Amino acid sequence: MDKNKNLPNHIAIIPDGNRRWAKKYKLEAWLGHKKGAEYIEKLADVLIENEIPYFSFWGSSKDNLKKRPKKEVDFLMKLFKEKFLILSTSEKIVNNEMKINIIGDWRNQFPEDVKESLNQAIENTKKYKKYSLNFFLAYSGTEEMVDVSRCIAEKARRDFSLEINKDLIKSCLVTSDLPAVDLVIRTGGEPHLSDGFMMWETANSQLHFSNKLYPDFNQNDFRKAIEDYSKRKRRYGK
C-alpha cells in the first residue's frame, strides 16, 4: 500500500443486481444471492491490502424481507445462517482481527436458528479491533432516523436543558460507533441511493456507481473504485 495515497477510512457498498444477474442467466433469484455472497471474503482481501479499517455492507432491507417471495426470503435466511457461521471461524477473519458487527432489526425479524449463527459471529470476533466488518440486515435508514427522533424526544423529556446538536444525534444512531462513510459504492447500474442507507454517516460521502451487477463486481472493480476515490479532491464546501 502507498502510504501517501488518499485512501478512504470507511467504505460502504450497496450490492445491487443479484436478482437481475440470476434472471440474465435464466436462474432462480436465490442463486444470484448465493453468487453474490461468495465475494465477501474476496472483497475483504482488498480491504486488507489497502489497510482500510471500516467496511459496511447492506445485506437486506426490511422491505426485502416483506415484499419478496417467501421462497427467496427463506433462502436468504439459510444463506445468512451458513455464511456467518463460516465467517465466524474464517482464518482470514481471525488472522486479520476483523470484528463482525450486524446492524438492523434482524433480532426481531429473523428465525431463532439464524439469529444464533449471527450472534456466534459477533461473539467470536467481538475482541478484534484492526478491522470492522459491518453488515446491515433487515435495516431501514429512514426508520433509523425516526428512531433517532424518538431517542432525542425521550432524552429531552428527562432533561429540559438538553442541547440538540450533532453529537446528540450521533449518539442515538445504531451506527454511533462507526466513523462517517468516505466512499459509497453501488453496483447494478442504477445511480441512486436506497431507503436512506446510513443517511447521517453518508452526508458527505463520495459516490461510485458501477454498471456491473453485484455478482460480476470483482476484486479489480473494487480496487478501481478505491483508486478513483484516491484521485478525487474533497472540498467540504470550501
Backbone bond lengths (Angstrom), bond angles and torsions (degrees), N, CA, C in turn:
res aa  C-N    CA-C-N  psi(-1)  N-CA   C-N-CA  omega(-1)  CA-C   N-CA-C  phi
1 M - - - 1.457 - - 1.514 110.72 -
2 D 1.337 116.79 137.74 1.458 122.80 176.35 1.522 108.64 -81.41
3 K 1.337 117.15 112.12 1.457 121.78 -176.46 1.530 111.98 -63.95
4 N 1.322 117.21 -22.67 1.457 120.49 -178.66 1.525 112.84 -88.77
5 K 1.291 116.19 -2.01 1.452 121.31 -176.93 1.522 110.43 -76.00
6 N 1.314 116.21 143.99 1.460 121.73 177.68 1.529 108.80 -82.51
7 L 1.319 116.28 93.88 1.458 120.96 -176.24 1.523 111.12 -107.32
8 P 1.324 117.23 147.43 1.463 119.56 176.13 1.521 111.22 -70.62
9 N 1.317 115.26 148.39 1.457 121.85 175.78 1.526 110.90 -88.57
10 H 1.335 115.77 -29.43 1.461 121.89 -176.68 1.523 109.10 -141.23
11 I 1.331 115.45 120.17 1.467 122.43 177.20 1.518 108.95 -112.08
12 A 1.331 116.59 136.64 1.469 121.61 172.96 1.518 107.99 -120.79
13 I 1.316 115.93 141.84 1.467 119.84 -179.67 1.518 110.85 -127.37
14 I 1.328 115.01 134.29 1.463 122.41 172.92 1.527 105.48 -105.83
15 P 1.336 117.57 102.25 1.471 121.24 -170.69 1.523 112.61 -85.70
16 D 1.320 115.94 75.88 1.466 120.57 -175.08 1.531 110.63 -86.78
17 G 1.326 115.51 145.07 1.466 120.24 171.50 1.510 115.85 116.34
18 N 1.328 119.06 3.87 1.470 119.94 179.90 1.526 112.34 -60.09
19 R 1.308 116.40 -46.41 1.472 120.27 -176.92 1.528 111.14 -70.13
20 R 1.340 116.49 -38.75 1.465 119.38 178.73 1.527 110.95 -68.20
21 W 1.338 116.07 -32.98 1.467 120.29 176.18 1.522 109.34 -62.91
22 A 1.327 116.96 -44.41 1.468 120.92 179.95 1.530 110.08 -63.81
23 K 1.320 116.49 -42.25 1.468 120.27 179.85 1.521 110.81 -63.52
24 K 1.325 115.77 -39.31 1.464 121.53 179.71 1.522 111.30 -57.56
25 Y 1.340 115.63 -37.76 1.469 120.46 -178.87 1.532 112.71 -101.11
26 K 1.350 115.13 15.73 1.470 122.29 176.33 1.530 111.59 56.88
27 L 1.338 114.70 45.56 1.459 121.88 179.63 1.522 109.66 -115.57
28 E 1.321 115.70 163.24 1.465 120.12 173.69 1.530 108.99 -63.88
29 A 1.340 116.85 147.95 1.464 121.58 -176.34 1.521 112.20 -57.22
30 W 1.323 116.71 -37.50 1.467 119.61 -176.40 1.520 112.73 -64.55
31 L 1.349 116.82 -24.09 1.463 119.43 177.77 1.532 111.29 -70.47
32 G 1.327 116.07 -26.27 1.461 119.30 173.95 1.522 111.49 -67.13
33 H 1.332 115.97 -40.44 1.465 119.99 177.37 1.535 110.54 -65.26
34 K 1.320 115.62 -39.81 1.464 119.80 179.56 1.521 110.96 -62.66
35 K 1.332 115.69 -44.49 1.458 120.06 179.86 1.523 110.58 -63.27
36 G 1.319 116.45 -43.23 1.453 120.45 -179.80 1.515 112.66 -63.19
37 A 1.329 116.61 -38.04 1.475 120.89 -178.16 1.520 112.14 -65.69
38 E 1.312 117.08 -21.74 1.463 120.71 -179.27 1.532 112.50 -68.22
39 Y 1.334 117.08 -14.98 1.465 119.91 -173.11 1.524 114.16 -92.77
40 I 1.321 118.20 -7.54 1.465 119.71 -175.49 1.523 111.64 -55.03
41 E 1.329 116.81 -53.02 1.467 119.31 -177.35 1.529 111.75 -68.88
42 K 1.336 116.86 -29.03 1.466 119.22 178.01 1.525 110.73 -69.14
43 L 1.335 116.82 -38.22 1.454 119.62 176.11 1.524 110.33 -67.87
44 A 1.332 116.03 -33.41 1.467 120.11 177.14 1.519 111.05 -60.52
45 D 1.322 117.87 -32.22 1.468 121.14 177.13 1.524 111.08 -58.46
46 V 1.342 115.71 -39.66 1.461 120.69 -178.74 1.532 110.53 -70.37
47 L 1.324 116.39 -37.16 1.465 119.83 175.67 1.525 110.18 -60.65
48 I 1.325 115.82 -44.57 1.464 121.46 -177.23 1.528 110.98 -65.25
49 E 1.323 117.01 -44.41 1.473 119.59 -176.67 1.531 111.45 -67.97
50 N 1.331 116.60 -24.56 1.469 120.56 178.19 1.530 112.70 -102.87
51 E 1.315 115.98 -0.62 1.467 122.13 -179.90 1.525 112.00 54.07
52 I 1.318 116.09 48.04 1.463 122.54 177.05 1.529 107.56 -94.64
53 P 1.327 118.92 112.79 1.458 120.94 -167.05 1.530 116.58 -77.68
54 Y 1.333 118.44 -24.21 1.468 119.70 -174.86 1.530 110.67 -121.93
55 F 1.326 114.60 130.93 1.463 120.66 179.41 1.519 108.77 -140.31
56 S 1.336 116.69 123.73 1.457 121.70 -179.85 1.521 109.80 -116.85
57 F 1.341 115.03 136.86 1.462 121.76 -171.94 1.528 108.60 -131.68
58 W 1.328 115.50 121.69 1.472 118.87 178.95 1.530 108.82 -84.26
59 G 1.326 115.26 107.38 1.460 120.22 -177.13 1.510 114.21 -87.96
60 S 1.335 117.89 -36.11 1.464 120.87 177.48 1.523 109.72 -166.17
61 S 1.309 115.55 143.71 1.461 120.67 173.56 1.527 108.60 -94.14
62 K 1.326 116.37 168.51 1.460 119.39 176.30 1.530 109.90 -65.86
63 D 1.336 116.52 -35.11 1.466 120.00 178.73 1.529 111.51 -64.66
64 N 1.338 116.94 -36.02 1.475 119.91 177.00 1.515 110.53 -54.41
65 L 1.318 116.32 -43.74 1.460 121.52 -174.97 1.526 112.02 -75.14
66 K 1.335 116.42 -27.69 1.466 119.92 -177.17 1.526 113.25 -86.75
67 K 1.337 116.36 -34.33 1.463 119.77 -167.40 1.524 114.85 -103.93
68 R 1.325 116.84 -15.18 1.469 117.92 -176.67 1.522 111.66 -90.25
69 P 1.343 117.55 158.96 1.464 120.82 -177.37 1.525 112.40 -56.00
70 K 1.331 116.11 144.94 1.462 121.32 -177.39 1.525 111.73 -56.64
71 K 1.318 117.19 -39.61 1.459 120.66 -179.14 1.527 110.79 -60.63
72 E 1.317 116.28 -40.81 1.459 120.59 -179.97 1.533 110.87 -68.85
73 V 1.338 116.21 -43.26 1.467 120.19 179.26 1.526 110.43 -64.60
74 D 1.331 117.26 -40.91 1.469 120.84 178.27 1.525 110.61 -60.11
75 F 1.332 115.75 -39.40 1.465 118.28 178.72 1.522 111.09 -68.31
76 L 1.332 117.00 -38.33 1.469 119.99 177.00 1.527 110.69 -59.06
77 M 1.333 115.90 -41.42 1.469 119.69 178.81 1.530 110.69 -62.02
78 K 1.309 115.64 -43.42 1.467 120.59 178.84 1.525 110.29 -63.58
79 L 1.325 115.74 -40.26 1.462 121.10 -179.42 1.527 110.66 -65.77
80 F 1.329 116.54 -44.45 1.471 119.97 177.90 1.527 110.40 -60.10
81 K 1.311 116.12 -44.45 1.470 120.55 -179.05 1.523 110.85 -59.05
82 E 1.321 116.53 -48.37 1.466 121.13 -177.20 1.528 112.04 -68.37
83 K 1.324 116.79 -45.90 1.458 120.39 -173.59 1.519 112.62 -69.36
84 F 1.327 116.88 -37.07 1.467 117.55 -179.55 1.524 111.62 -75.05
85 L 1.322 117.55 -27.77 1.463 119.41 172.17 1.524 110.44 -64.91
86 I 1.327 116.05 -40.30 1.465 120.89 178.32 1.528 110.42 -66.61
87 L 1.336 116.29 -46.75 1.460 120.08 -178.66 1.524 112.21 -62.12
88 S 1.329 116.40 -35.42 1.466 119.82 -174.98 1.525 113.03 -66.35
89 T 1.327 116.81 -20.10 1.470 120.34 179.91 1.524 112.22 -121.76
90 S 1.322 117.51 9.25 1.459 122.05 -177.85 1.529 111.23 -63.98
91 E 1.321 116.58 134.01 1.466 120.64 177.11 1.528 111.03 -59.42
92 K 1.315 116.43 -36.65 1.462 120.21 179.93 1.525 110.69 -63.57
93 I 1.314 116.20 -41.81 1.465 120.99 179.02 1.527 109.94 -65.77
94 V 1.331 116.13 -46.77 1.471 121.34 -176.99 1.525 111.40 -67.79
95 N 1.318 116.24 -49.34 1.474 120.01 -175.28 1.525 112.96 -66.32
96 N 1.323 116.54 -27.54 1.463 120.13 -178.87 1.527 112.94 -104.49
97 E 1.323 115.55 9.91 1.475 122.02 175.72 1.524 111.58 50.92
98 M 1.320 115.03 60.94 1.460 121.49 -178.94 1.528 110.01 -100.67
99 K 1.289 115.56 115.95 1.460 121.40 178.75 1.528 109.81 -84.11
100 I 1.325 116.76 132.71 1.454 121.66 178.72 1.525 109.69 -100.87
101 N 1.321 115.78 122.03 1.462 122.50 173.36 1.525 108.50 -113.84
102 I 1.312 117.30 140.79 1.466 120.65 178.12 1.523 107.67 -125.45
103 I 1.324 115.21 118.11 1.459 122.37 -169.90 1.525 109.87 -117.71
104 G 1.325 116.06 135.59 1.454 120.80 179.33 1.516 110.74 136.97
105 D 1.313 116.12 -167.53 1.471 122.22 -176.20 1.527 111.83 -95.55
106 W 1.312 117.64 25.24 1.466 121.23 -174.45 1.518 112.90 -62.54
107 R 1.314 117.96 -29.82 1.475 119.49 -179.62 1.529 111.52 -65.41
108 N 1.325 117.01 -26.41 1.465 120.85 177.90 1.528 112.77 -95.41
109 Q 1.317 116.51 -18.16 1.458 120.20 -172.19 1.531 114.42 -103.80
110 F 1.327 117.75 -27.52 1.458 120.50 -170.25 1.529 112.20 -93.91
111 P 1.338 116.70 153.49 1.471 121.08 175.06 1.532 110.97 -64.11
112 E 1.337 115.86 158.48 1.464 121.03 -174.80 1.524 112.80 -59.93
113 D 1.333 117.85 -41.38 1.466 119.51 -177.17 1.527 111.49 -67.23
114 V 1.323 116.72 -31.58 1.464 120.64 177.65 1.530 109.62 -72.49
115 K 1.320 116.05 -43.32 1.475 119.96 178.23 1.525 110.96 -61.20
116 E 1.311 116.38 -35.67 1.468 119.89 178.46 1.524 110.92 -61.70
117 S 1.319 116.82 -42.47 1.463 121.78 178.80 1.523 111.13 -64.51
118 L 1.325 116.30 -44.34 1.461 120.80 -179.38 1.528 110.80 -65.75
119 N 1.310 116.02 -42.72 1.465 119.61 178.86 1.527 111.32 -63.55
120 Q 1.334 116.62 -33.42 1.463 120.44 178.18 1.524 110.79 -65.75
121 A 1.328 116.25 -40.99 1.467 120.31 178.18 1.528 111.05 -63.50
122 I 1.321 116.37 -40.69 1.463 120.78 177.98 1.520 110.51 -64.52
123 E 1.317 115.99 -46.57 1.466 121.36 -177.36 1.522 111.85 -64.30
124 N 1.335 116.28 -43.34 1.460 120.43 -176.60 1.527 113.46 -66.09
125 T 1.323 116.44 -24.42 1.471 119.96 -173.15 1.526 113.37 -116.07
126 K 1.306 118.05 6.80 1.468 120.80 -170.26 1.527 113.89 -64.32
127 K 1.333 117.73 -22.51 1.467 120.41 -177.29 1.531 112.74 -89.28
128 Y 1.337 116.93 -7.88 1.462 119.52 -177.38 1.534 110.41 -76.86
129 K 1.336 115.62 144.62 1.464 119.77 -175.16 1.525 114.33 -133.02
130 K 1.327 117.28 -3.68 1.461 118.77 -174.89 1.530 111.66 -76.93
131 Y 1.330 116.14 -43.02 1.470 121.77 178.78 1.520 109.38 -130.59
132 S 1.319 114.96 151.61 1.461 121.24 178.06 1.521 108.75 -125.68
133 L 1.345 115.91 114.11 1.464 121.99 176.66 1.519 107.76 -102.93
134 N 1.319 116.42 116.09 1.464 121.21 -172.55 1.527 109.77 -115.06
135 F 1.314 115.42 117.47 1.465 121.00 -178.26 1.528 108.96 -107.41
136 F 1.321 115.96 127.06 1.456 121.60 179.86 1.523 108.82 -99.99
137 L 1.330 115.97 111.69 1.459 121.84 -175.92 1.525 109.59 -125.46
138 A 1.336 116.15 133.67 1.469 121.37 -174.68 1.526 109.24 52.71
139 Y 1.319 115.19 45.83 1.475 122.16 -173.19 1.521 110.70 -107.80
140 S 1.328 115.15 143.83 1.461 121.51 172.27 1.527 108.01 -136.70
141 G 1.320 116.88 119.35 1.450 120.55 179.37 1.516 112.77 -67.32
142 T 1.332 117.14 -36.27 1.463 119.38 178.88 1.521 110.53 -67.85
143 E 1.334 117.40 -39.66 1.464 119.53 176.68 1.520 111.34 -67.01
144 E 1.335 116.54 -33.21 1.461 119.22 177.38 1.524 110.79 -59.49
145 M 1.331 117.40 -42.62 1.457 120.09 -179.08 1.527 111.80 -70.79
146 V 1.322 117.43 -30.35 1.468 120.13 172.49 1.530 109.50 -64.08
147 D 1.327 115.81 -42.67 1.468 120.13 178.16 1.525 111.43 -64.33
148 V 1.335 116.54 -35.32 1.460 120.28 176.34 1.535 109.95 -61.93
149 S 1.322 116.70 -42.08 1.467 120.31 178.67 1.520 110.79 -61.88
150 R 1.324 116.28 -40.68 1.469 119.73 177.73 1.527 110.86 -64.67
151 C 1.321 115.88 -41.38 1.461 121.71 179.15 1.521 110.81 -59.34
152 I 1.337 116.79 -46.45 1.461 121.20 -179.29 1.530 110.26 -66.35
153 A 1.334 116.76 -41.46 1.468 120.26 179.37 1.520 111.25 -60.45
154 E 1.334 116.47 -40.47 1.458 120.79 179.72 1.524 110.91 -67.64
155 K 1.331 116.81 -41.45 1.465 119.90 178.09 1.531 110.78 -64.81
156 A 1.333 115.76 -39.12 1.459 120.21 -179.72 1.528 111.15 -68.44
157 R 1.316 116.45 -32.61 1.466 120.26 177.86 1.525 111.05 -63.46
158 R 1.337 115.66 -34.11 1.461 120.31 -179.02 1.528 112.48 -86.35
159 D 1.352 115.57 -21.21 1.467 119.73 -176.66 1.524 109.15 -140.82
160 F 1.345 116.49 98.79 1.465 120.99 -175.61 1.527 112.61 -67.33
161 S 1.332 116.98 -17.43 1.465 119.86 -179.73 1.528 112.15 -92.60
162 L 1.312 116.12 8.25 1.464 120.77 -176.23 1.526 111.70 -57.03
163 E 1.328 116.06 131.90 1.461 121.06 175.17 1.522 109.23 -95.54
164 I 1.302 115.56 122.15 1.468 120.26 179.51 1.526 108.37 -88.46
165 N 1.329 115.91 114.79 1.455 121.07 -177.97 1.528 110.14 -145.71
166 K 1.314 116.14 -175.55 1.464 120.70 -177.27 1.523 112.00 -61.01
167 D 1.313 116.27 -39.71 1.467 119.93 -178.28 1.525 111.18 -65.00
168 L 1.316 117.03 -37.87 1.457 120.80 179.14 1.528 110.28 -65.92
169 I 1.314 115.90 -46.00 1.468 119.56 178.48 1.527 110.16 -59.57
170 K 1.329 116.13 -46.03 1.468 120.89 179.56 1.526 111.28 -57.06
171 S 1.319 117.01 -41.30 1.467 121.08 -176.97 1.526 112.39 -66.08
172 C 1.323 117.09 -22.40 1.469 121.25 -178.28 1.525 113.18 -92.41
173 L 1.325 117.80 -6.95 1.461 121.43 -179.48 1.526 111.38 -76.52
174 V 1.323 116.68 148.86 1.472 119.38 173.10 1.530 110.11 -69.49
175 T 1.320 115.75 -15.84 1.467 121.82 177.96 1.526 111.40 -101.18
176 S 1.323 117.40 24.74 1.466 121.23 -174.09 1.526 113.42 -59.95
177 D 1.323 117.23 -25.17 1.465 120.69 -179.28 1.527 113.26 -88.43
178 L 1.314 117.05 -2.22 1.468 120.68 -176.48 1.527 111.09 -103.78
179 P 1.337 116.88 147.86 1.469 119.42 174.90 1.522 110.28 -77.97
180 A 1.312 116.20 166.89 1.465 121.05 177.05 1.525 110.21 -57.42
181 V 1.314 115.48 149.02 1.467 121.49 179.23 1.524 109.43 -81.87
182 D 1.321 116.74 127.29 1.466 121.13 178.83 1.528 111.90 -85.36
183 L 1.326 116.14 -37.67 1.464 120.83 -174.36 1.519 110.17 -137.60
184 V 1.332 115.46 125.22 1.468 121.55 173.34 1.521 108.06 -107.82
185 I 1.318 116.14 126.39 1.467 122.15 177.07 1.527 108.23 -111.61
186 R 1.316 116.05 129.04 1.464 119.84 173.16 1.521 108.29 -122.71
187 T 1.308 116.48 125.83 1.455 121.24 176.12 1.534 109.07 -92.88
188 G 1.325 115.95 175.75 1.462 120.43 172.14 1.506 116.20 99.39
189 G 1.347 117.68 -4.12 1.456 119.78 173.77 1.515 116.25 80.45
190 E 1.333 118.10 5.93 1.467 120.44 178.47 1.528 108.49 -112.85
191 P 1.333 118.15 107.18 1.476 122.01 -170.97 1.527 113.66 -81.60
192 H 1.305 115.68 73.40 1.461 119.63 176.75 1.525 109.01 -152.66
193 L 1.334 116.60 166.46 1.451 122.27 173.76 1.525 108.67 -94.82
194 S 1.334 117.17 176.73 1.461 119.71 -175.27 1.524 111.47 -141.49
195 D 1.321 115.68 132.73 1.466 123.53 169.87 1.529 112.78 49.00
196 G 1.325 116.07 37.33 1.456 119.18 176.40 1.508 114.61 61.21
197 F 1.313 117.02 35.97 1.467 121.18 -176.06 1.524 111.15 -54.53
198 M 1.331 116.60 113.39 1.461 123.15 178.85 1.529 110.99 47.34
199 M 1.319 117.21 47.51 1.468 119.77 -168.62 1.533 113.22 -61.28
200 W 1.319 118.16 -32.57 1.469 119.82 178.46 1.516 110.45 -72.54
201 E 1.340 115.39 -43.93 1.474 120.16 -175.76 1.523 112.88 -76.24
202 T 1.329 118.06 -15.42 1.466 120.53 -178.93 1.532 111.82 -106.77
203 A 1.327 117.30 13.86 1.468 120.84 -175.89 1.525 112.89 -57.05
204 N 1.336 116.69 -33.50 1.463 120.62 -179.48 1.531 112.84 -119.17
205 S 1.312 115.79 21.50 1.471 119.88 -177.16 1.517 111.89 -71.35
206 Q 1.322 115.29 148.03 1.453 121.70 165.50 1.533 107.48 -79.77
207 L 1.336 116.58 148.74 1.465 121.23 -176.86 1.526 110.54 -116.75
208 H 1.318 114.76 142.45 1.464 120.74 175.56 1.518 107.50 -135.01
209 F 1.331 116.68 119.73 1.455 121.29 -179.90 1.530 109.26 -109.68
210 S 1.322 115.51 125.89 1.461 120.98 178.57 1.524 110.08 -105.83
211 N 1.309 116.18 137.16 1.468 120.21 176.84 1.524 112.47 -74.98
212 K 1.321 116.79 -12.92 1.458 119.93 -178.29 1.523 111.29 -75.37
213 L 1.325 115.73 139.17 1.459 120.38 170.98 1.525 107.87 -67.05
214 Y 1.329 117.28 147.60 1.460 118.89 -169.02 1.541 114.14 -54.32
215 P 1.341 120.70 -43.09 1.466 118.27 179.66 1.526 114.30 -62.29
216 D 1.335 117.07 -15.30 1.469 121.08 176.85 1.528 112.54 -98.25
217 F 1.335 116.75 -3.10 1.462 122.12 -178.63 1.530 108.01 -84.29
218 N 1.332 116.68 105.48 1.460 120.62 -171.30 1.529 112.87 -103.50
219 Q 1.311 115.68 -173.63 1.466 120.62 -178.16 1.525 112.45 -59.31
220 N 1.324 116.91 -41.49 1.467 119.75 -179.16 1.524 111.51 -66.01
221 D 1.341 116.73 -35.20 1.467 120.10 176.09 1.523 110.18 -64.56
222 F 1.320 115.68 -39.25 1.468 121.10 178.16 1.531 109.91 -64.68
223 R 1.313 115.73 -43.86 1.472 120.10 178.09 1.535 111.17 -61.20
224 K 1.325 116.03 -40.55 1.472 120.19 -179.17 1.530 110.70 -65.59
225 A 1.335 116.36 -37.06 1.473 119.58 177.97 1.522 110.50 -64.49
226 I 1.311 116.61 -40.93 1.466 121.25 177.91 1.528 110.30 -67.17
227 E 1.328 116.53 -41.20 1.468 121.45 178.34 1.529 110.39 -62.36
228 D 1.323 116.24 -41.45 1.466 120.93 178.36 1.530 110.01 -61.79
229 Y 1.327 116.61 -42.77 1.470 120.96 177.56 1.527 110.72 -60.57
230 S 1.320 116.33 -42.50 1.469 120.76 -174.85 1.523 112.33 -63.18
231 K 1.335 117.38 -21.19 1.460 121.05 -178.19 1.528 112.53 -91.78
232 R 1.333 116.16 -8.09 1.464 119.27 -178.59 1.527 110.83 -84.40
233 K 1.315 114.89 150.22 1.459 120.40 175.02 1.521 108.02 -110.63
234 R 1.332 116.30 124.46 1.449 121.84 -177.52 1.530 109.65 -96.35
235 R 1.335 116.70 123.71 1.462 120.26 -173.71 1.532 112.98 -102.01
236 Y 1.338 116.73 -20.26 1.473 120.57 179.49 1.528 112.01 49.81
237 G 1.342 115.33 44.76 1.455 120.65 175.15 1.522 115.08 83.19
238 K 1.341 117.33 0.65 1.481 119.85 -177.71 1.519 111.11 -78.48
